[in-house]
Amino acid sequence: MAERTAFIVRTTRETDIRVELALAGAGESTIATGMGFADHMLTLMSFWAGFDLRLSCKGDLEVDAHHSLEDIGLTLGQALAEALGDKAGIARVASAKVPMDEALAEVVVDLSGRPYLVYDDVLLPAVIAGEEKDVWREFFKSLAQRAGMNLHIRFAYGKNGHHLLEAAFKALGLALRQAVQVSRTGAPSTKGSVD
């Protein structure tokens, strides 16, 4: 079996991003995005997924976090798709629910090759860690798009924005941990391919 790793570099006028990803890792990460809250969330996802992740981003944070988080999602999604290769034998579909104090989030993923995001952020406060809540929708949308992943994130209840997003990132990690596991042979689809 291939190593299931990826190294991606993405450089634009707005961001310079490097991602190293190993799916069969120990959940160890080195994250440096220039945004402490984003570093915290990505570290949680990596830990709960059991992925080794090195991610750096130099972005136009003097504007805001939008470009950086969107491009991090694109680059990380591309790394996930590359590390999965032809997806032979993966579980493909998985879900997880995670509480964080008063908050509960549920994440369901399907590594189907068909990107789609269902994300209702009505419970999130307008501003989280100094940034508008919409930057997180852009991150998840970009991640799903480049990973070729059907991604559903549901905030069941909660009041604290940090807790809600932390529960979601932990649940995303746990769902991905299950979905990427090799548990069968051949393509995980009745049509014989995943796309």
ABEGO torsion letter per residue (X at the ends): XBAGBBBBBBBBAABBBBBBBBABBAGBBBBBAGBAAAAAAAAAAAAAAGBBBBBBBBBBAAABAAAAAAAAAAAAAAAAAAAAEAGBGBAGBBBBBBBBEABBBBBBBBBAGBBBBBBBAAABBABBGGBBAAAAAAAAAAAAAAAGBBBBBBBABEABAAAAAAAAAAAAAAAAAAAABBABBEBBBAAGBBX
